[in-house]
Amino acid sequence: MAIKAPLLYAGYQNYNKSSAEVMFNYRDQDITAFSNATEFVLTGGNFQNYFLPDGNADGYYLQVYVAKVAELANRVFNLTGKKVWIGTPSIMQGFPDSNCDYLGTIMTYFIDNVIAAMGTTNFASRVNGIYMNKEMIDAPLPATYMNNKQYAMFNKVSTYVRNKGKKMLWMPFYDYTDSVENIGKIVHRSNLFDYVLIQPTYYFRANNNTQNCTVLRKSVAAQKLYYKDASTQVIQNSQITHTSTKIGVTMEIDRYYCRTGNRPAVGTAYDAATQAELIARNNTYASTFNSTTTSGYSKATTDFGYYCEHRTGTGADAEYTSLAGVVQSFFS
């Protein structure tokens, strides 16, 4: 059965220790609303305090996340009977390469702590695998990328997870050429991940245009990643050494889809957009990935994640109900 997995969030949602510490939270009906989901991806989102700027771990926040993600995993299973993917603590862009081996070790400790918090039997029966919550490799992978420190960190975690009998999931974003080439190398020349569900990145940045959606549909159909021209493979057939990783798509939506007015820009991550523009972008996602015009493409057999943000701010209950309805409709 193909993956149909909305993202849920655990732990703290604020980014700064000096600000009020607010936890992600869900009502039971927020979780059971995703009845068309096959499973769930649990993550701490982009919370930036799990690792300090010098690359060392912050034990307090890591233990809070362990407790909260384990609690949410058991709750999701008890409410829905569906398994989860456990997201690793988020890693900020620019994490020191010199600390990547240490980081990989901390990730293995994190997994062991989640197992202890959930209970060994529950982890074995309720968890599909581990979601690597690092959406990009920060620099172009060199020709000898097996020696790249971030790649080596991914490999350490992947090996540890496979030895636990679980699978690996990654959700990178499709954007500039270096990032696309890095994804291609990971998908076609390694076995780090069982599933790579790629974000089109059009909903958040319209300058990427709709081509990102159509090229990913073609990539899913062919199970080979293409450049934005939709005609050139990132890794040519003669250079493909691994074929076990499945390419899928991570859909994207946020609370501003439901809000009258404008979404403000957030650095280079999100552009400013009106509600009408965001609705149109999400409709483009739906029409592209509901389409049957690409030979070999089938929505029914495509693996999908769905970034649908979290409950937050005034009107959160109504907004989240609306967002869950959009996800439900797409997964139907």
C-alpha positions as CSV (number, residue, x, y, z in Angstrom):
1,M,0.0,0.0,0.0
2,A,1.3,3.4,-0.9
3,I,2.2,5.9,1.9
4,K,-0.4,8.6,2.6
5,A,1.1,10.3,5.7
6,P,0.3,13.7,7.2
7,L,2.9,15.3,9.5
8,L,2.1,15.8,13.2
9,Y,4.3,17.7,15.6
10,A,5.7,17.0,19.1
11,G,7.7,19.0,21.6
12,Y,8.3,22.7,21.7
13,Q,7.2,25.0,18.9
14,N,9.0,28.2,19.8
15,Y,12.5,28.8,18.5
16,N,14.1,30.7,21.4
17,K,14.8,29.8,25.0
18,S,14.1,33.3,26.1
19,S,10.6,33.3,24.7
20,A,7.6,31.6,26.2
21,E,7.8,27.8,25.9
22,V,4.7,26.6,24.0
23,M,4.1,22.9,23.2
24,F,2.5,21.5,20.1
25,N,-0.8,20.0,21.0
26,Y,-3.7,18.2,19.3
27,R,-7.2,17.3,20.3
28,D,-8.2,13.7,19.6
29,Q,-10.4,14.8,16.7
30,D,-7.5,16.5,15.1
31,I,-5.7,13.2,14.8
32,T,-8.7,11.0,13.9
33,A,-9.7,13.5,11.2
34,F,-7.1,12.0,9.0
35,S,-9.0,8.8,8.4
36,N,-7.7,8.4,4.9
37,A,-4.1,8.4,6.0
38,T,-2.2,5.1,6.0
39,E,0.3,6.3,8.6
40,F,1.7,9.5,10.2
41,V,5.0,11.2,10.3
42,L,5.9,12.7,13.7
43,T,8.4,15.5,13.9
44,G,9.6,18.4,16.0
45,G,9.4,20.7,13.0
46,N,12.1,23.4,12.7
47,F,12.6,23.9,16.4
48,Q,16.2,25.1,16.6
49,N,17.3,24.4,20.2
50,Y,18.0,20.6,20.1
51,F,21.6,21.4,19.1
52,L,23.6,24.4,20.1
53,P,25.4,26.7,17.6
54,D,28.7,25.0,18.5
55,G,27.3,21.7,17.4
56,N,26.8,20.2,20.9
57,A,23.5,18.7,22.0
58,D,21.1,20.3,24.4
59,G,20.1,17.4,26.6
60,Y,17.1,19.1,28.2
61,Y,15.3,19.8,25.0
62,L,16.2,16.5,23.5
63,Q,14.7,14.6,26.4
64,V,11.5,16.7,26.2
65,Y,11.2,15.8,22.5
66,V,11.8,12.1,23.3
67,A,9.0,12.1,25.9
68,K,6.6,14.0,23.7
69,V,7.2,12.2,20.4
70,A,6.9,8.8,22.2
71,E,3.7,9.9,23.9
72,L,2.3,11.1,20.6
73,A,3.3,7.9,18.8
74,N,1.4,5.8,21.3
75,R,-1.5,8.1,21.2
76,V,-1.8,8.1,17.5
77,F,-1.7,4.3,17.4
78,N,-4.3,4.0,20.2
79,L,-6.6,6.4,18.4
80,T,-6.3,5.3,14.8
81,G,-4.5,1.9,14.8
82,K,-2.0,3.3,12.4
83,K,1.8,3.3,12.5
84,V,4.1,6.2,12.6
85,W,7.5,7.4,11.4
86,I,9.6,9.1,14.2
87,G,11.3,12.3,13.1
88,T,14.9,12.9,14.3
89,P,15.5,16.2,16.2
90,S,15.8,19.0,13.7
91,I,19.3,20.1,12.6
92,M,19.9,23.7,11.7
93,Q,21.4,24.7,8.4
94,G,25.1,25.2,8.7
95,F,25.6,22.7,11.5
96,P,29.4,22.4,11.9
97,D,30.7,19.6,9.7
98,S,33.3,18.8,12.3
99,N,30.5,17.7,14.7
100,C,28.6,15.5,12.2
101,D,30.0,12.2,13.5
102,Y,29.1,13.2,17.0
103,L,25.6,14.3,15.7
104,G,25.1,10.8,14.2
105,T,26.0,9.2,17.5
106,I,23.5,11.5,19.3
107,M,20.8,10.4,16.8
108,T,21.4,6.8,17.7
109,Y,21.1,7.7,21.4
110,F,17.8,9.5,20.5
111,I,16.5,6.4,18.9
112,D,17.4,4.2,21.9
113,N,15.6,6.7,24.2
114,V,12.5,6.7,22.1
115,I,12.4,2.9,22.2
116,A,12.7,3.1,26.0
117,A,10.0,5.8,26.3
118,M,7.5,4.0,24.0
119,G,8.3,0.5,25.3
120,T,10.2,-2.0,23.2
121,T,7.1,-3.9,22.1
122,N,5.3,-0.7,21.2
123,F,8.2,0.6,19.2
124,A,8.5,-2.8,17.3
125,S,4.8,-2.9,16.4
126,R,3.8,0.8,16.1
127,V,6.8,2.4,14.3
128,N,7.5,2.0,10.5
129,G,10.9,3.7,10.7
130,I,12.8,7.0,11.2
131,Y,12.3,10.2,9.3
132,M,15.5,12.1,8.9
133,N,14.4,15.7,9.7
134,K,17.1,17.4,7.7
135,E,15.7,18.7,4.4
136,M,18.9,19.3,2.6
137,I,22.6,18.7,2.4
138,D,24.2,22.1,3.0
139,A,26.8,22.0,0.3
140,P,27.1,20.2,-3.1
141,L,28.2,16.6,-2.6
142,P,31.7,16.1,-4.1
143,A,32.7,13.3,-6.4
144,T,33.9,11.4,-3.3
145,Y,30.7,12.1,-1.4
146,M,30.9,8.9,0.6
147,N,33.5,10.8,2.6
148,N,31.2,13.9,3.0
149,K,30.6,14.4,6.7
150,Q,26.8,15.0,6.4
151,Y,26.5,11.9,4.1
152,A,28.4,9.9,6.7
153,M,26.1,11.1,9.5
154,F,23.1,10.0,7.4
155,N,24.8,6.7,6.8
156,K,25.5,6.1,10.5
157,V,21.8,6.7,11.4
158,S,20.5,4.7,8.5
159,T,22.7,1.7,9.4
160,Y,21.6,1.9,13.0
161,V,17.9,2.0,12.0
162,R,18.1,-0.9,9.6
163,N,19.8,-2.9,12.3
164,K,16.7,-2.3,14.4
165,G,14.6,-3.7,11.6
166,K,13.1,-0.3,10.6
167,K,13.1,1.8,7.5
168,M,14.4,5.3,6.6
169,L,12.4,8.2,5.2
170,W,13.7,11.6,3.9
171,M,11.7,14.6,2.7
172,P,14.1,17.0,0.9
173,F,13.0,20.1,-1.1
174,Y,13.3,20.4,-4.8
175,D,14.8,23.8,-5.5
176,Y,18.2,25.0,-6.9
177,T,20.5,22.8,-9.0
178,D,22.9,21.8,-6.2
179,S,20.0,20.5,-4.0
180,V,18.5,18.6,-6.9
181,E,21.8,17.0,-7.7
182,N,22.3,16.0,-4.1
183,I,18.9,14.4,-4.0
184,G,19.7,12.5,-7.2
185,K,23.0,11.2,-5.8
186,I,21.2,10.0,-2.6
187,V,18.4,8.4,-4.4
188,H,20.3,6.7,-7.3
189,R,23.7,6.1,-5.9
190,S,23.1,5.1,-2.2
191,N,20.7,3.0,-0.2
192,L,20.4,5.4,2.7
193,F,16.7,5.8,2.5
194,D,13.8,3.5,1.6
195,Y,11.6,6.4,0.7
196,V,12.5,9.9,-0.5
197,L,9.3,12.1,-0.6
198,I,10.3,15.3,-2.3
199,Q,8.7,18.7,-1.6
200,P,7.9,20.7,-4.8
201,T,8.5,23.9,-2.9
202,Y,6.1,25.8,-5.1
203,Y,3.5,26.5,-2.4
204,F,6.0,28.4,-0.3
205,R,8.0,30.0,-3.1
206,A,6.1,30.8,-6.3
207,N,9.3,31.7,-8.1
208,N,9.9,28.0,-8.4
209,N,6.8,27.9,-10.6
210,T,4.5,25.0,-11.5
211,Q,7.3,23.2,-13.3
212,N,8.5,21.8,-10.0
213,C,5.2,19.9,-9.7
214,T,5.1,18.5,-13.2
215,V,8.8,17.4,-13.2
216,L,8.3,15.6,-9.9
217,R,5.2,13.8,-11.3
218,K,7.4,12.6,-14.2
219,S,10.2,11.6,-11.7
220,V,7.7,9.6,-9.7
221,A,6.4,7.9,-12.9
222,A,9.9,7.0,-14.1
223,Q,11.3,6.5,-10.5
224,K,14.2,8.6,-11.8
225,L,14.9,12.2,-10.7
226,Y,14.8,14.8,-13.5
227,Y,16.1,18.4,-13.7
228,K,13.7,21.2,-14.0
229,D,13.7,20.9,-17.8
230,A,11.8,17.6,-17.3
231,S,13.9,15.9,-20.0
232,T,17.3,15.4,-18.4
233,Q,17.9,12.8,-15.7
234,V,19.9,14.0,-12.8
235,I,21.8,10.7,-12.8
236,Q,22.1,9.0,-16.1
237,N,21.2,5.4,-16.4
238,S,24.8,4.3,-16.8
239,Q,25.6,6.0,-13.5
240,I,22.7,4.6,-11.4
241,T,24.1,2.0,-8.9
242,H,21.1,1.6,-6.5
243,T,17.4,1.2,-7.4
244,S,15.8,0.4,-4.0
245,T,14.8,3.9,-2.9
246,K,11.2,4.9,-3.9
247,I,10.6,8.5,-5.0
248,G,7.4,10.1,-3.9
249,V,6.1,13.6,-3.1
250,T,5.5,15.7,0.0
251,M,2.5,18.0,-0.5
252,E,2.6,21.4,1.2
253,I,0.0,23.7,2.8
254,D,-0.1,26.1,5.8
255,R,-2.6,28.0,8.0
256,Y,-2.6,31.0,5.6
257,Y,-4.5,28.9,3.2
258,C,-7.4,29.4,5.6
259,R,-6.8,33.1,6.5
260,T,-8.2,36.2,4.8
261,G,-5.3,38.5,4.1
262,N,-1.6,38.0,3.2
263,R,1.0,35.6,4.4
264,P,4.2,37.5,5.3
265,A,7.5,36.6,3.8
266,V,9.9,34.7,6.1
267,G,13.4,35.3,4.8
268,T,14.0,33.1,1.8
269,A,11.9,30.3,3.1
270,Y,8.4,31.6,2.3
271,D,7.4,34.4,0.0
272,A,4.6,36.9,0.7
273,A,1.3,35.7,-0.8
274,T,-2.4,36.4,-0.6
275,Q,-4.9,33.8,0.5
276,A,-6.1,33.5,-3.1
277,E,-2.6,32.9,-4.4
278,L,-2.1,30.1,-1.8
279,I,-5.3,28.4,-2.6
280,A,-4.4,28.5,-6.3
281,R,-1.0,27.0,-5.6
282,N,-2.5,24.2,-3.5
283,N,-5.0,23.6,-6.3
284,T,-2.0,23.3,-8.7
285,Y,-0.5,20.6,-6.4
286,A,-3.9,18.7,-6.4
287,S,-4.5,18.9,-10.1
288,T,-0.9,17.9,-11.0
289,F,-0.8,14.9,-8.7
290,N,-4.4,13.8,-9.4
291,S,-3.6,13.9,-13.1
292,T,-3.2,10.8,-15.3
293,T,-1.6,12.6,-18.2
294,T,1.9,11.4,-17.5
295,S,2.6,7.9,-18.9
296,G,3.3,5.5,-16.1
297,Y,2.1,7.9,-13.3
298,S,-0.6,6.6,-10.9
299,K,-1.7,8.6,-7.8
300,A,-2.9,5.4,-6.2
301,T,0.6,3.9,-6.2
302,T,2.5,7.1,-5.4
303,D,3.9,7.6,-1.9
304,F,2.8,11.0,-0.4
305,G,3.7,12.9,2.7
306,Y,1.6,16.0,3.5
307,Y,3.0,19.0,5.4
308,C,-0.1,20.6,6.9
309,E,1.5,22.7,9.7
310,H,0.2,22.5,13.3
311,R,-2.5,24.0,15.4
312,T,-1.4,27.4,16.4
313,G,-2.7,30.9,17.3
314,T,-6.2,32.4,17.4
315,G,-8.7,30.3,15.5
316,A,-6.4,27.3,15.5
317,D,-9.2,24.7,15.9
318,A,-11.2,25.9,12.9
319,E,-8.1,26.4,10.8
320,Y,-6.8,22.9,11.5
321,T,-10.1,21.3,10.8
322,S,-10.1,23.1,7.4
323,L,-6.5,22.0,6.6
324,A,-7.3,18.4,7.6
325,G,-10.2,18.5,5.2
326,V,-7.9,19.5,2.4
327,V,-5.5,16.6,3.2
328,Q,-8.4,14.2,3.6
329,S,-9.8,15.1,0.2
330,F,-6.4,14.6,-1.5
331,F,-5.9,11.3,0.2
332,S,-9.3,10.0,-0.8
